[in-house]
């Protein structure tokens, strides 16, 4: 790479970082997640308008991959494995319904329209995973994270992220192996589950021993380096056995969440995430070319958006037997966000989906992310108001 090429690359990187920060800030000012602003920045910087960022740039793609590895590491670091196991039947049932219904609706819609099985599976998988970050932010702003609905939504969101990652690992495994078979699907699913369970078990068991050694060597201040290396190490192992790298980084986060230094890891990794993660979202947005849009794609966009929304709303019935609002739970499961974008981006990277289909998926992800915060705020506040009114009515009897 020549000096001039390095200079151009650095200019592009500066533009990406500044645009991500600016549009993320503007999105937050209108009460929307920063990720939407970062996606819009990517759309503007890509072939849709300024044509500054291209999917063929290997360095920017590499930095984008680092960003997504860090993103899933942070998600794992913020997810308590024992809380997931104890979260109850309701969260698990909601998660399963919220994965199965949109997956198969999306899958059969594309099969019936003549697409290959791998494309249908990738689209179905993109519709499965709820955005933990977006859901947590809305619930936090409403003061509902500790409500029964909040606990079920958050537990289910993390569980269906795990299920979604397993689906992604299976799809990528099928593509790389070159054939589809029930045995292959079962094998890859088993590998994914065994890797997650095995790595988490061994990690929780041996990480404390490693930290005792680190403490004796007075290296306890190297939280960023040790966390980053650990996430990369498990990502590499996952890649070696045929799984997506993000499965490994997610497992690394779950492991380190169990250590006494959890808060230090979160605090020290945040600046790293703030730098690299927006690069992933900008690059994801840049992959969408609005010039490819035409009236023919309007029907699939509308159909898949309905599938994406309805498929999660019906998941609320999984909370039967509880006093929680099924409708509020379903609304809380709608936003796709990060993991959906990871699905779509992997699909384009592995040539499973076309640029046009990728753009359709990104639009659907953005729409579900846009509509959820105002709907959730409206109906959860309404539920709170009605609850207060009911108490007042009872006290007045």
Order of alpha helices (4+ residues) and beta strands (2+ residues): alpha-alpha-alpha-alpha-alpha-alpha-alpha-alpha-alpha-alpha-alpha-alpha-alpha-alpha-alpha-alpha
